[in-house]
């Protein structure tokens, strides 16, 4: 049974569901946020995973102590994904610029496939 922090979902819903390009969904039983048909951000256990450009992933892994490689279900590290782990759900608000970058990245990928 998937587990996630429901308090994280409350904050992420507030941050993301009013965004014109984001829609709610599910990924492997976990709450998720999509841009078009592409998974963008998801809750996973005690953290939040999100897709970003490879260069941003590399930078964040070196500079942000709360950001680690995203490895859902014990799989290999995902090249364009990171996981943000914070102690209090409200702390996710400070990561809104990174969430915005993720949304913009998925939008740009969708434009390339048109």
Protein Blocks (a to p, Z undefined) as FASTA:
>chain_A
ZZddfklmmmmmmmmmmpmkbccddeehiacddehjbcfbdcehjbccddddfklmmmmm
mmmmkbccddehhiacdfkbccdddfblklmmmmmmmmmmmmmmmmmmmmmmZZ
